Amino acid sequence: MALLAVNEGENAILTRLLNGGSFALSLGLFKNNLTPTDATVFADVTAATFTGYAAVTLTDGSWSIVSGAPCVASYAQQTFTCSASGTAETIYGYYVYRGTTLYWIERFSTANQQSISTSGQTVKVTPRITAKDESA
């Protein structure tokens, strides 16, 4: 039988990782046309560079974790705002990392990819992670 993380354990793992103290993660947007796989690493990601862009620190202890099948952790919606008009840049998705370690990455659906080029345009992201039982 394959390893099984039970719902209670999923909750405990996510709580410890995201709300356990001193483990702030960062949230960034990526602009390369990357389709993430299990083998994707931090160096594969090209961060957005539009004017006004900066990665956001996700404060440890601020995650909402909901038990269930599966267990889901989410963070408050974050808004990235372009502060000056410039060359158009397509934002393909977001990634969560610490230092140079990539923890997870999500490519937006084609409908949600955005071209940023004008002051005041925004990209809004609600970071989340779902603990999923792959043995089922």
C-alpha positions in Angstrom: 0.0 0.0 0.0 1.2 3.5 -0.8 1.9 6.1 1.9 -1.3 7.9 2.9 -1.4 11.3 4.6 -4.7 11.3 6.5 -6.8 14.5 6.7 -5.7 15.3 10.3 -2.1 14.9 9.3 -2.5 17.1 6.2 -3.9 19.8 8.4 -1.0 19.4 10.9 1.6 19.5 8.2 0.2 22.6 6.5 -0.3 24.3 9.8 3.3 23.6 10.8 4.7 24.6 7.5 2.7 27.8 7.0 1.8 29.0 10.5 4.6 27.3 12.6 6.8 30.4 13.1 9.8 31.9 11.4 9.2 30.5 8.0 8.0 33.4 5.8 7.6 32.5 2.2 7.6 35.0 -0.8 5.0 35.3 -3.6 6.1 36.3 -7.1 4.7 36.5 -10.5 6.4 34.9 -13.5 6.5 36.1 -17.1 8.1 33.3 -19.0 5.8 30.9 -20.9 6.5 28.0 -18.5 4.4 25.0 -18.0 5.4 23.7 -14.6 6.2 20.1 -13.9 7.5 18.2 -10.8 11.0 18.9 -12.1 10.6 22.7 -12.2 13.1 24.5 -10.1 13.5 28.1 -9.0 16.1 28.8 -11.8 13.4 27.9 -14.4 11.2 30.8 -13.3 11.6 34.3 -14.8 10.2 36.9 -12.4 8.0 39.8 -13.6 9.8 43.1 -14.2 7.0 45.6 -14.9 7.5 49.0 -13.2 6.3 48.8 -9.6 6.6 45.0 -9.3 8.1 43.5 -6.2 7.6 40.0 -4.7 5.5 40.0 -1.6 6.4 38.4 1.8 3.7 36.0 3.0 3.7 36.5 6.7 4.0 33.3 8.7 0.9 32.7 10.8 -1.4 34.4 8.4 -2.6 31.4 6.4 -6.1 30.1 6.7 -6.2 26.3 6.8 -9.4 24.4 6.3 -9.5 20.7 7.2 -11.2 18.3 4.9 -10.6 15.9 2.1 -8.4 17.5 0.9 -7.0 20.0 3.4 -6.6 23.5 1.8 -4.4 26.4 3.0 -4.9 29.9 1.5 -3.6 33.4 2.0 -5.4 36.7 1.6 -5.5 38.0 -1.9 -2.4 40.0 -2.9 -2.4 42.8 -5.5 0.5 43.6 -7.8 0.1 47.1 -9.4 2.0 48.5 -12.4 3.2 52.0 -11.5 4.2 53.3 -14.9 3.4 52.5 -18.5 6.0 50.6 -20.5 6.6 47.5 -22.6 3.8 44.9 -22.4 4.7 41.9 -20.3 2.5 38.8 -20.1 2.1 37.3 -16.6 1.6 33.6 -16.9 1.2 32.7 -13.2 2.6 32.9 -9.7 5.1 31.0 -7.6 5.9 30.7 -3.9 9.4 30.4 -2.7 11.9 31.0 0.0 15.5 32.0 -0.9 16.2 30.0 -4.0 13.9 27.1 -3.2 10.7 26.9 -5.1 7.8 25.5 -3.0 5.0 25.6 -5.5 4.0 27.3 -8.7 0.7 27.8 -10.5 0.2 28.7 -14.1 -2.9 30.7 -14.8 -5.5 29.4 -17.2 -5.1 31.1 -20.6 -8.2 33.2 -19.8 -6.5 34.5 -16.6 -3.1 35.3 -18.1 -2.7 39.1 -18.2 -0.6 41.5 -20.3 0.6 44.4 -18.1 1.8 47.6 -19.7 -0.2 50.5 -18.3 0.1 52.4 -15.1 -2.6 51.2 -12.7 -3.1 47.8 -14.2 -3.2 45.0 -11.5 -2.7 41.3 -11.1 -4.5 39.8 -8.2 -3.4 36.4 -6.7 -4.8 34.4 -3.8 -2.0 31.9 -3.0 -3.2 28.5 -1.9 -2.0 25.0 -1.6 -4.1 21.8 -1.5 -2.9 18.6 0.2 -4.0 15.8 -2.1 -4.0 12.1 -1.6 -2.4 10.7 -4.7 -3.0 7.0 -3.7 -6.8 7.3 -4.1 
